[in-house]
Amino acid sequence: MFATYRPILSLLRGTAFLLAASGLHGLLLPLRGQVEGFSTASLGLMGTAWAGGFVTGCFFAPRLVRRAGHVRAFGAFAASGAIIALLTGLIIDEYFWILLRAFTGFTMAGAFMVIESWLNEKATNENRGTVFGLYMMVTYASIMGGQMIVAGGDVRSASLFMITGILFCLSLIPTAVSTQSTPKPLQDVKLDVKSLYANSPVSAVACLLIGIANGAWGTLGAVYGARIGISTAEIALMMSLVVVSGAAMQLPAGRLSDTTDRRFVLAGAAFGAALVAVLIFLIAPRSGVFVIVLTAAYGGFAYTLYSIAVAHANDHARAEDFVKVSGGLLLLYGFGTMIGPLLAAALMGSVRPEGLFLATALAHLSLAGYTLLRIRARAPVPIENRDAFKTQPADRAVTPEATRLDPRRKVETDG
């Protein structure tokens, strides 16, 4: 059995280094930018630039991979990530960083698509669920591990930028020395918004709004922590626990949605996230422990939403359309992450650091309200006709290629 998973474990080691580097760099930049006195608008634009580069990479990286091959393309993407990380440590300039973040997003999309297609090639219908589960575990653990490295370093020095570059280089080794055959060429990514909306208006609108909220938090959460005066270690823990608590809550929320109209659970979780966000805005906590507890509660609601929205869309989709629908929703989520940092930066600049939570509350309240309106317009799918809920990553570290790893895809190949 171990021999069966050996090539997959080798790929996952490379994935772990890549995601740790991405998590470390993504948290380090806003913290260092805050120390350097970068404007809130510039810090928000860094998140928008990263998301824009990532979405662009999802569309154009497959062409580069087909031309160069998986191993050489992955080497180019990971090496580019290392170069960019070192450049951000050498040249401390907010406008230069915004430009580099766009290139980082592009290269990360390409690198993730290579790994995800490689894993998919090694997965079978019998072990696809295990492979998908391992990939999600590595995703969450590695991002959290990368973020926690910040707690042990000094954001004012160049050392953390150097460590980021080392992690990017380490991600090259497993694929460079692998003797496994390379997978088939990547398929082009397409986005058909009209079809996605026709399939499930709630899911299409939800993924865009969830992207706005998560993009705002993922980009400016660390800035919020720095401006209210909590320590770097507490900021790293706060950012990690938001995602981890959301991952932990996905299964119970999903199981609840399996027994009732998923839209009620979606609206309830969105309202819960908005309620916690408004509470944080009103009481403006300054104790590190209290902030971590409240933001973890926020993450428990906010980071369950994407999985429920995708499950609702797949309830309405045909089995053969699963990959197209799931991949399209992920792209809509990506477009939302481009908008969120700009909205949050504007509110943080005009109000106070807690303006970040006004931005997320606005997105979540809009989601809850629209979902409740749609409940009256369309009957739910009968429970016996639904797919069982599956957890989904609500993070920008996956591409539409990851949807081919989902165990529900076996319906397409089994006939």
Helices and strands as residue ranges (DSSP letters): H 2-35, H 40-68, H 70-90, H 94-122, H 128-149, G 150-152, H 159-170, H 172-176, H 193-199, H 201-227, H 232-258, H 262-283, H 288-302, H 305-316, G 319-321, H 322-350, H 355-377, G 383-385, G 400-405, G 407-409, H 410-414
